Structure formats: structure tokens, C-alpha cells
Amino acid sequence: MIPTVHPEVQKTVEQHLEQVTGVRGALVVAADGQALCAYELDDKRVEYWAAMGATMMGVARRAAEHAAGGGIRTLVVDMHDGRIVLAETGSDSVLLVIAAADCALEPDGTELEVLGEELTKILGTGADTGTGAGADTGTGAGANTGAGAGASGAGADAPS
């Protein structure tokens, strides 16, 4: 089992998602790719999901900036048999939920919104990943939010 970096975040995620049918797994990840907690995920894949979630949301945030679209509420990957939903939980962290096609959790639904708001209250605007004071979490303009081995370079900055 991965160490839970933030027990209160873990408890909140579990309380909300254990009530929702069709959730295959979830995690909260800081913008720097550090998993803050994981729910129902294979421990061997947590780092992969964390890097992917941080990278995807980082790229989406920059795209929204360039498109003058404001912030990102949710980002959805529609699959043949399910979806991956990413939702902002403060400016420096992301909730990633892997859901079956028949999952009761809707990307624009109340449950996801409430969970996101609760996580934002806990984490504030900066997720503490324990990486040290003053650590760059990669949320600034042009920041690389998904760098790291195994990310296949997907965290590289999007062209301006």
C-alpha cells in the first residue's frame, strides 16, 4: 500500500466514493505528480496515474489559459467502457477518478462538485506534498507539471 501523504484527504475521498457504484479507483495528486492519497488502485500503478493526472491537468490548464477559457472544472477522458474524470481541488491538486461506464458519478454532477469543494477546503490553494519548503509544484505559467520518468515526456510544456 502506498503511504498516505494526507490522511484527511484519504478519509474524505473514501467517505464520498465508497457510496458511489462503478468507481474503479481514484487518487488525489499534487501538481508536481506526488500522490496525496489513493483509493482502490493497484499500488504498482499509483505513480503512473499520479504522473498522468498531473500532466493532463497541467496541459489542460495551459490550454484553457491560451483559449481565455478561465480555469478547468473537469477534464473527461471518454473510453469505450468507462471514463477518467479529473477535477481541480484547489490550484495545486487534482482529483482523478476512474469510473465504469455505468458509474453513478457524473463529471458535472453534485457529488463530484461537493467532493472537490471539500478537498479544496482541506488542501487550500497549495497541496503540501512534503517535498520541502519552497518546492516548486509546477503551477506557474509555462511550468512543467508532469515531468518524470515514466511520463514519456508528456509533461513537456505545450507550445505558446
ABEGO torsion letter per residue (X at the ends): XBBBABAAAAAAAAAAAAABBGBAEBBBBBAAGBBABBBGBBAAAAAAAAAAAAAAAAAAAAAAAAAGAEBBABBBBBBAAEBBBBBBBEAABBBBBBBBAABABBAABAAAAAAAAAAAAAAEABBBAGAEBGBBAGABBGBBAABEBGAGGAABBBBX
